[in-house]
Amino acid sequence: MVQAQQRERQQRAAVDLKHHIDEAQAGLADKAEVHQTRAKQQADMHAREFNALLESGQNPYAVSHTFSLTHIFLDISFT
């Protein structure tokens, strides 16, 4: 009788653990999808800016480097 109750508790705990693992995996998958979407949007935006600079006759590497340094400075000074 005691062993049956203990086995039932263990089975319930295993099912609960499986449920929590499934929830966590679903949450991580959702977050990964959002991250991938944002990364793709950012890469697309960067490519458009790069091409626009090329078309306007500017050096996209020089402009991009200055832009990156400005953002690094702003991030440091306001955080």
C-alpha positions as CSV (number, residue, x, y, z in Angstrom):
1,M,0.0,0.0,0.0
2,V,2.7,2.5,0.9
3,Q,4.8,1.4,-2.1
4,A,1.8,1.9,-4.4
5,Q,1.3,5.5,-3.0
6,Q,5.0,6.3,-3.4
7,R,5.0,4.9,-7.0
8,E,1.9,7.0,-7.8
9,R,3.6,10.2,-6.4
10,Q,6.7,9.4,-8.4
11,Q,4.6,8.9,-11.6
12,R,2.7,12.2,-11.0
13,A,6.0,14.0,-10.4
14,A,7.4,12.6,-13.6
15,V,4.4,13.7,-15.6
16,D,4.5,17.2,-14.0
17,L,8.2,17.4,-14.8
18,K,7.6,16.4,-18.4
19,H,4.8,19.0,-18.6
20,H,7.2,21.8,-17.3
21,I,9.9,20.7,-19.7
22,D,7.5,20.9,-22.7
23,E,6.4,24.4,-21.6
24,A,10.0,25.6,-21.3
25,Q,10.9,24.2,-24.7
26,A,7.9,25.9,-26.3
27,G,8.8,29.2,-24.6
28,L,12.4,28.9,-25.8
29,A,11.3,28.1,-29.3
30,D,9.1,31.2,-29.3
31,K,11.9,33.4,-28.1
32,A,14.3,31.9,-30.7
33,E,11.8,32.6,-33.5
34,V,11.4,36.2,-32.3
35,H,15.2,36.6,-32.1
36,Q,15.7,35.1,-35.6
37,T,13.0,37.5,-37.0
38,R,14.6,40.5,-35.4
39,A,18.1,39.5,-36.6
40,K,16.9,39.0,-40.2
41,Q,15.1,42.4,-40.1
42,Q,18.3,44.1,-38.8
43,A,20.4,42.3,-41.5
44,D,18.0,43.4,-44.2
45,M,18.0,47.0,-42.9
46,H,21.8,47.0,-42.8
47,A,22.0,45.7,-46.4
48,R,19.6,48.4,-47.6
49,E,21.6,51.1,-45.8
50,F,24.8,49.7,-47.2
51,N,23.5,49.7,-50.8
52,A,22.0,53.2,-50.4
53,L,25.4,54.5,-49.3
54,L,27.1,52.7,-52.3
55,E,24.6,54.2,-54.7
56,S,25.1,57.7,-53.3
57,G,28.9,57.3,-53.9
58,Q,29.8,57.1,-50.2
59,N,32.1,54.5,-48.6
60,P,29.7,52.3,-46.6
61,Y,32.6,50.9,-44.5
62,A,33.7,54.4,-43.3
63,V,30.2,55.5,-42.6
64,S,29.3,52.3,-40.9
65,H,32.4,52.4,-38.7
66,T,31.6,56.0,-37.6
67,F,28.0,55.0,-37.0
68,S,29.0,52.0,-34.9
69,L,31.4,54.1,-32.8
70,T,28.7,56.7,-32.2
71,H,26.2,54.0,-31.0
72,I,28.9,52.4,-28.8
73,F,29.6,55.9,-27.2
74,L,25.8,56.6,-26.8
75,D,25.2,53.1,-25.3
76,I,28.0,53.6,-22.8
77,S,27.2,57.2,-21.8
78,F,23.4,56.6,-21.2
79,T,23.5,53.2,-19.5
